[in-house]
Amino acid sequence: TTSDVYRKTGDEAIKRSIRNLLLTNFCEKPFQPNIGSNIDKLLFEPVNSLTAGLIANEIKIVVTNYESRVKIDNITVSPNLDGNSFTASIQFFIGNNTSPTAVNLFLQRSR
């Protein structure tokens, strides 16, 4: 109603931060060329379990380096051979919470 931008807080802000980190390419953010990931480049590799493992490793590196508010519990990346895409599920703990929080991503190459 106010035409203002909605601000995310708490768990939703951390989920959005992780999603933004993973979907940002290197050199895409002005004055911060090292922030980002190679996930976009990996999506053009063959859709198989090896590439899924590389994507999971990239997710772990990016979240560990740039999101200090979370501790990763589990990362699962599944290839979808029919759709030439991947489904990623990242489970993590925020601060001292005892219940895990999850971010699910659908990764598909774009031209």
N, CA and C atoms as a LAMMPS dump frame, in Angstrom:
ITEM: TIMESTEP
0
ITEM: NUMBER OF ATOMS
333
ITEM: BOX BOUNDS ff ff ff
-5.0000000000000000e+02 5.0000000000000000e+02
-5.0000000000000000e+02 5.0000000000000000e+02
-5.0000000000000000e+02 5.0000000000000000e+02
ITEM: ATOMS id mol type element x y z
1 1 1 N 0.811 -1.195 0
2 1 2 C 0 0 0
3 1 3 C 0.854 1.259 0
4 2 1 N 2.058 1.176 0.555
5 2 2 C 2.909 2.36 0.605
6 2 3 C 3.886 2.422 -0.559
7 3 1 N 3.887 1.396 -1.418
8 3 2 C 4.813 1.312 -2.56
9 3 3 C 6.263 1.36 -2.104
10 4 1 N 6.518 0.896 -0.906
11 4 2 C 7.87 0.872 -0.376
12 4 3 C 8.447 -0.533 -0.529
13 5 1 N 9.756 -0.65 -0.487
14 5 2 C 10.425 -1.939 -0.59
15 5 3 C 10.294 -2.671 0.737
16 6 1 N 9.899 -3.94 0.675
17 6 2 C 9.753 -4.745 1.885
18 6 3 C 11.117 -5.218 2.345
19 7 1 N 11.419 -5.036 3.603
20 7 2 C 12.705 -5.408 4.167
21 7 3 C 12.599 -6.757 4.86
22 8 1 N 13.496 -7.672 4.52
23 8 2 C 13.544 -8.984 5.15
24 8 3 C 14.354 -8.885 6.434
25 9 1 N 13.917 -9.62 7.473
26 9 2 C 14.643 -9.628 8.736
27 9 3 C 14.721 -11.062 9.246
28 10 1 N 15.642 -11.299 10.16
29 10 2 C 15.766 -12.605 10.801
30 10 3 C 16.225 -13.689 9.848
31 11 1 N 15.581 -14.846 9.954
32 11 2 C 15.942 -16.004 9.144
33 11 3 C 15.764 -15.739 7.653
34 12 1 N 14.737 -15.015 7.298
35 12 2 C 14.479 -14.732 5.882
36 12 3 C 15.595 -13.884 5.271
37 13 1 N 16.183 -12.979 6.045
38 13 2 C 17.283 -12.158 5.542
39 13 3 C 18.51 -13.024 5.263
40 14 1 N 18.773 -13.998 6.113
41 14 2 C 19.919 -14.881 5.917
42 14 3 C 19.679 -15.798 4.72
43 15 1 N 18.461 -16.312 4.574
44 15 2 C 18.141 -17.136 3.404
45 15 3 C 18.335 -16.349 2.112
46 16 1 N 17.853 -15.123 2.094
47 16 2 C 17.995 -14.288 0.907
48 16 3 C 19.464 -13.971 0.635
49 17 1 N 20.245 -13.757 1.682
50 17 2 C 21.663 -13.482 1.522
51 17 3 C 22.385 -14.669 0.887
52 18 1 N 22.078 -15.875 1.348
53 18 2 C 22.693 -17.07 0.777
54 18 3 C 22.28 -17.237 -0.677
55 19 1 N 21.018 -17.061 -0.966
56 19 2 C 20.534 -17.173 -2.342
57 19 3 C 21.227 -16.148 -3.243
58 20 1 N 21.375 -14.916 -2.774
59 20 2 C 22.033 -13.888 -3.567
60 20 3 C 23.507 -14.209 -3.8
61 21 1 N 24.187 -14.705 -2.779
62 21 2 C 25.593 -15.065 -2.93
63 21 3 C 25.774 -16.157 -3.975
64 22 1 N 24.915 -17.154 -3.94
65 22 2 C 25.063 -18.287 -4.844
66 22 3 C 24.678 -17.957 -6.278
67 23 1 N 23.758 -17.046 -6.478
68 23 2 C 23.31 -16.718 -7.821
69 23 3 C 24.022 -15.516 -8.432
70 24 1 N 24.999 -14.951 -7.708
71 24 2 C 25.785 -13.831 -8.217
72 24 3 C 27.076 -14.363 -8.823
73 25 1 N 27.419 -13.881 -10.007
74 25 2 C 28.674 -14.26 -10.661
75 25 3 C 29.797 -13.365 -10.165
76 26 1 N 31.029 -13.844 -10.301
77 26 2 C 32.176 -13.009 -9.959
78 26 3 C 32.173 -11.755 -10.83
79 27 1 N 32.646 -10.648 -10.286
80 27 2 C 32.75 -9.345 -10.956
81 27 3 C 31.393 -8.734 -11.287
82 28 1 N 30.319 -9.295 -10.79
83 28 2 C 28.992 -8.755 -11.059
84 28 3 C 28.623 -7.654 -10.066
85 29 1 N 29.211 -7.699 -8.887
86 29 2 C 28.919 -6.722 -7.851
87 29 3 C 29.952 -5.596 -7.933
88 30 1 N 29.524 -4.357 -8.121
89 30 2 C 30.478 -3.256 -8.267
90 30 3 C 31.397 -3.105 -7.055
91 31 1 N 32.668 -2.923 -7.333
92 31 2 C 33.71 -2.681 -6.34
93 31 3 C 33.974 -3.869 -5.415
94 32 1 N 33.343 -5.012 -5.673
95 32 2 C 33.586 -6.228 -4.893
96 32 3 C 33.66 -7.42 -5.859
97 33 1 N 34.739 -7.504 -6.659
98 33 2 C 34.803 -8.53 -7.71
99 33 3 C 34.962 -9.952 -7.182
100 34 1 N 35.371 -10.146 -5.945
101 34 2 C 35.608 -11.484 -5.41
102 34 3 C 34.358 -12.137 -4.838
103 35 1 N 33.283 -11.387 -4.692
104 35 2 C 32.055 -11.955 -4.138
105 35 3 C 31.245 -12.574 -5.272
106 36 1 N 30.896 -13.824 -5.088
107 36 2 C 30.106 -14.532 -6.082
108 36 3 C 30.484 -15.996 -6.121
109 37 1 N 30.018 -16.695 -7.153
110 37 2 C 30.297 -18.123 -7.278
111 37 3 C 30.438 -18.511 -8.746
112 38 1 N 30.939 -19.717 -8.974
113 38 2 C 31.078 -20.263 -10.319
114 38 3 C 29.916 -21.169 -10.691
115 39 1 N 28.846 -21.108 -9.968
116 39 2 C 27.73 -22.014 -10.209
117 39 3 C 27.157 -21.826 -11.614
118 40 1 N 27.086 -20.6 -12.08
119 40 2 C 26.545 -20.34 -13.409
120 40 3 C 27.367 -21.045 -14.482
121 41 1 N 28.679 -21.052 -14.345
122 41 2 C 29.543 -21.742 -15.311
123 41 3 C 29.386 -23.253 -15.207
124 42 1 N 29.192 -23.765 -14.006
125 42 2 C 29.043 -25.207 -13.83
126 42 3 C 27.736 -25.733 -14.417
127 43 1 N 26.758 -24.879 -14.578
128 43 2 C 25.476 -25.313 -15.138
129 43 3 C 25.581 -25.652 -16.621
130 44 1 N 26.67 -25.225 -17.263
131 44 2 C 26.877 -25.543 -18.676
132 44 3 C 27.717 -26.796 -18.864
133 45 1 N 28.081 -27.441 -17.774
134 45 2 C 28.761 -28.737 -17.825
135 45 3 C 27.71 -29.835 -17.954
136 46 1 N 28.14 -31.076 -18.26
137 46 2 C 27.163 -32.17 -18.36
138 46 3 C 26.383 -32.361 -17.057
139 47 1 N 25.105 -32.69 -17.193
140 47 2 C 24.244 -32.891 -16.024
141 47 3 C 24.47 -34.317 -15.525
142 48 1 N 25.304 -34.444 -14.5
143 48 2 C 25.592 -35.748 -13.906
144 48 3 C 25.98 -35.565 -12.449
145 49 1 N 26.293 -36.661 -11.791
146 49 2 C 26.598 -36.593 -10.361
147 49 3 C 27.945 -35.916 -10.092
148 50 1 N 28.888 -35.975 -11.045
149 50 2 C 30.171 -35.29 -10.865
150 50 3 C 29.974 -33.778 -10.815
151 51 1 N 29.194 -33.256 -11.745
152 51 2 C 28.906 -31.82 -11.749
153 51 3 C 28.108 -31.431 -10.505
154 52 1 N 27.206 -32.299 -10.065
155 52 2 C 26.443 -32.033 -8.84
156 52 3 C 27.387 -31.919 -7.645
157 53 1 N 28.405 -32.763 -7.596
158 53 2 C 29.397 -32.677 -6.52
159 53 3 C 30.201 -31.392 -6.574
160 54 1 N 30.548 -30.95 -7.785
161 54 2 C 31.278 -29.685 -7.936
162 54 3 C 30.421 -28.502 -7.499
163 55 1 N 29.138 -28.54 -7.816
164 55 2 C 28.22 -27.469 -7.401
165 55 3 C 28.097 -27.461 -5.88
166 56 1 N 27.973 -28.645 -5.271
167 56 2 C 27.876 -28.727 -3.806
168 56 3 C 29.136 -28.173 -3.159
169 57 1 N 30.301 -28.464 -3.732
170 57 2 C 31.559 -27.939 -3.194
171 57 3 C 31.618 -26.421 -3.329
172 58 1 N 31.161 -25.896 -4.457
173 58 2 C 31.133 -24.441 -4.662
174 58 3 C 30.195 -23.762 -3.667
175 59 1 N 29.051 -24.374 -3.41
176 59 2 C 28.107 -23.835 -2.43
177 59 3 C 28.754 -23.784 -1.053
178 60 1 N 29.431 -24.852 -0.677
179 60 2 C 30.083 -24.906 0.636
180 60 3 C 31.146 -23.821 0.772
181 61 1 N 31.951 -23.636 -0.251
182 61 2 C 33.019 -22.623 -0.213
183 61 3 C 32.43 -21.227 -0.078
184 62 1 N 31.435 -20.903 -0.9
185 62 2 C 30.86 -19.556 -0.902
186 62 3 C 30.177 -19.248 0.422
187 63 1 N 29.366 -20.167 0.921
188 63 2 C 28.642 -19.91 2.174
189 63 3 C 29.615 -19.827 3.343
190 64 1 N 30.623 -20.672 3.372
191 64 2 C 31.608 -20.635 4.456
192 64 3 C 32.396 -19.328 4.449
193 65 1 N 32.768 -18.855 3.267
194 65 2 C 33.595 -17.644 3.177
195 65 3 C 32.823 -16.351 3.409
196 66 1 N 31.576 -16.285 2.963
197 66 2 C 30.882 -14.997 2.953
198 66 3 C 29.663 -14.888 3.857
199 67 1 N 29.236 -15.965 4.459
200 67 2 C 28.072 -15.893 5.356
201 67 3 C 28.466 -16.482 6.704
202 68 1 N 28.998 -15.63 7.553
203 68 2 C 29.518 -16.08 8.848
204 68 3 C 28.419 -16.321 9.885
205 69 1 N 27.193 -15.978 9.572
206 69 2 C 26.103 -16.159 10.535
207 69 3 C 25.569 -17.574 10.576
208 70 1 N 26.016 -18.436 9.666
209 70 2 C 25.461 -19.788 9.587
210 70 3 C 26.558 -20.846 9.678
211 71 1 N 26.148 -22.053 10.094
212 71 2 C 26.991 -23.246 10.051
213 71 3 C 26.282 -24.265 9.183
214 72 1 N 26.95 -24.722 8.151
215 72 2 C 26.34 -25.662 7.213
216 72 3 C 26.192 -27.022 7.874
217 73 1 N 25.016 -27.594 7.726
218 73 2 C 24.739 -28.938 8.232
219 73 3 C 24.811 -29.953 7.1
220 74 1 N 24.145 -29.663 5.987
221 74 2 C 24.082 -30.621 4.888
222 74 3 C 23.811 -29.887 3.581
223 75 1 N 24.481 -30.331 2.526
224 75 2 C 24.238 -29.802 1.187
225 75 3 C 23.942 -30.98 0.277
226 76 1 N 22.8 -30.928 -0.392
227 76 2 C 22.415 -31.98 -1.321
228 76 3 C 22.12 -31.353 -2.674
229 77 1 N 22.825 -31.817 -3.69
230 77 2 C 22.583 -31.346 -5.057
231 77 3 C 22.218 -32.561 -5.894
232 78 1 N 21.044 -32.511 -6.516
233 78 2 C 20.543 -33.629 -7.313
234 78 3 C 20.408 -33.208 -8.769
235 79 1 N 20.984 -33.985 -9.697
236 79 2 C 20.803 -33.66 -11.115
237 79 3 C 19.439 -34.096 -11.609
238 80 1 N 18.856 -33.3 -12.482
239 80 2 C 17.597 -33.623 -13.151
240 80 3 C 17.919 -33.796 -14.626
241 81 1 N 18.111 -35.046 -15.044
242 81 2 C 18.557 -35.33 -16.404
243 81 3 C 17.547 -34.901 -17.461
244 82 1 N 16.279 -35.044 -17.171
245 82 2 C 15.257 -34.693 -18.16
246 82 3 C 15.153 -33.187 -18.375
247 83 1 N 15.371 -32.414 -17.343
248 83 2 C 15.224 -30.965 -17.44
249 83 3 C 16.525 -30.215 -17.589
250 84 1 N 17.675 -30.943 -17.682
251 84 2 C 18.992 -30.298 -17.757
252 84 3 C 19.156 -29.255 -16.655
253 85 1 N 18.88 -29.655 -15.438
254 85 2 C 18.946 -28.731 -14.318
255 85 3 C 19.392 -29.482 -13.057
256 86 1 N 19.541 -28.741 -11.988
257 86 2 C 19.917 -29.296 -10.692
258 86 3 C 18.986 -28.738 -9.624
259 87 1 N 18.781 -29.52 -8.587
260 87 2 C 18.041 -29.062 -7.414
261 87 3 C 19.001 -29.096 -6.245
262 88 1 N 19.176 -27.965 -5.585
263 88 2 C 20.098 -27.876 -4.454
264 88 3 C 19.321 -27.597 -3.177
265 89 1 N 19.665 -28.317 -2.133
266 89 2 C 19.075 -28.1 -0.814
267 89 3 C 20.211 -27.872 0.173
268 90 1 N 20.188 -26.73 0.836
269 90 2 C 21.232 -26.367 1.789
270 90 3 C 20.596 -26.256 3.165
271 91 1 N 21.031 -27.097 4.086
272 91 2 C 20.548 -27.04 5.463
273 91 3 C 21.654 -26.458 6.332
274 92 1 N 21.271 -25.544 7.207
275 92 2 C 22.258 -24.866 8.04
276 92 3 C 21.623 -24.441 9.348
277 93 1 N 22.483 -24.138 10.304
278 93 2 C 22.054 -23.626 11.6
279 93 3 C 22.4 -22.151 11.666
280 94 1 N 21.477 -21.348 12.152
281 94 2 C 21.688 -19.912 12.306
282 94 3 C 22.023 -19.635 13.757
283 95 1 N 23.194 -19.081 13.99
284 95 2 C 23.607 -18.751 15.357
285 95 3 C 23.589 -19.971 16.25
286 96 1 N 22.882 -19.877 17.377
287 96 2 C 22.798 -20.975 18.338
288 96 3 C 21.484 -21.748 18.246
289 97 1 N 20.738 -21.591 17.154
290 97 2 C 19.494 -22.334 16.986
291 97 3 C 19.771 -23.827 16.919
292 98 1 N 18.865 -24.608 17.482
293 98 2 C 19.031 -26.054 17.45
294 98 3 C 18.263 -26.703 16.318
295 99 1 N 17.385 -25.961 15.675
296 99 2 C 16.647 -26.516 14.548
297 99 3 C 17.253 -25.976 13.238
298 100 1 N 17.468 -26.87 12.277
299 100 2 C 18.087 -26.412 11.025
300 100 3 C 17.114 -25.617 10.157
301 101 1 N 17.673 -24.747 9.369
302 101 2 C 16.934 -23.962 8.39
303 101 3 C 17.4 -24.417 7.012
304 102 1 N 16.524 -24.374 6.032
305 102 2 C 16.882 -24.861 4.697
306 102 3 C 16.59 -23.826 3.623
307 103 1 N 17.436 -23.841 2.604
308 103 2 C 17.23 -23.055 1.393
309 103 3 C 17.236 -24.042 0.24
310 104 1 N 16.21 -24.003 -0.576
311 104 2 C 16.122 -24.862 -1.752
312 104 3 C 16.243 -24.008 -2.998
313 105 1 N 17.112 -24.451 -3.926
314 105 2 C 17.33 -23.722 -5.154
315 105 3 C 17.109 -24.63 -6.359
316 106 1 N 16.516 -24.093 -7.376
317 106 2 C 16.387 -24.775 -8.648
318 106 3 C 17.385 -24.117 -9.582
319 107 1 N 18.419 -24.837 -9.982
320 107 2 C 19.493 -24.286 -10.787
321 107 3 C 19.361 -24.766 -12.225
322 108 1 N 19.208 -23.817 -13.133
323 108 2 C 19.041 -24.145 -14.539
324 108 3 C 19.84 -23.131 -15.342
325 109 1 N 20.46 -23.595 -16.391
326 109 2 C 21.267 -22.669 -17.198
327 109 3 C 20.385 -21.667 -17.92
328 110 1 N 20.927 -20.473 -18.07
329 110 2 C 20.205 -19.423 -18.79
330 110 3 C 21.12 -18.877 -19.867
331 111 1 N 20.551 -18.44 -20.935
332 111 2 C 21.365 -17.946 -22.053
333 111 3 C 21.41 -16.469 -22.059
